[in-house]
Amino acid sequence: MAKKLEITLKKSLIGRNQKQRATIEALGLKKIGQTITHNDTPQIRGMIHRTDFMLVVKEV
């Protein structure tokens, strides 16, 4: 069974560049405090790495 990641947006998108905003949107996050679950894939890990200062990530 594939591992899952629980991703929570902790900081605002205000003042962020367009690539960071697009990455957060691609993860499916819209509001501060919103939490989503994704499979642990290299693509998702890359998105997390690009915006890790705005996110809290837990393995489920």
Residue pairs with C-beta under 8 A, 6 or more apart in sequence:
2 39
2 40
3 39
3 40
3 59
3 60
4 37
4 38
4 39
4 40
4 59
4 60
5 37
5 38
5 39
5 40
5 44
5 48
5 57
5 58
5 59
5 60
6 35
6 36
6 37
6 57
6 58
6 59
6 60
7 27
7 29
7 35
7 36
7 37
7 38
7 48
7 55
7 56
7 57
8 33
8 34
8 35
8 55
8 56
8 57
9 24
9 29
9 30
9 31
9 32
9 33
9 34
9 54
9 55
10 32
10 33
10 54
10 55
10 56
11 32
11 53
11 54
12 32
13 20
13 21
13 24
13 54
16 24
16 54
19 50
20 50
20 51
20 54
23 47
23 50
23 51
24 51
24 54
26 47
27 36
27 38
27 44
27 47
27 48
27 51
28 36
28 38
29 36
37 60
38 44
40 59
48 55
48 57
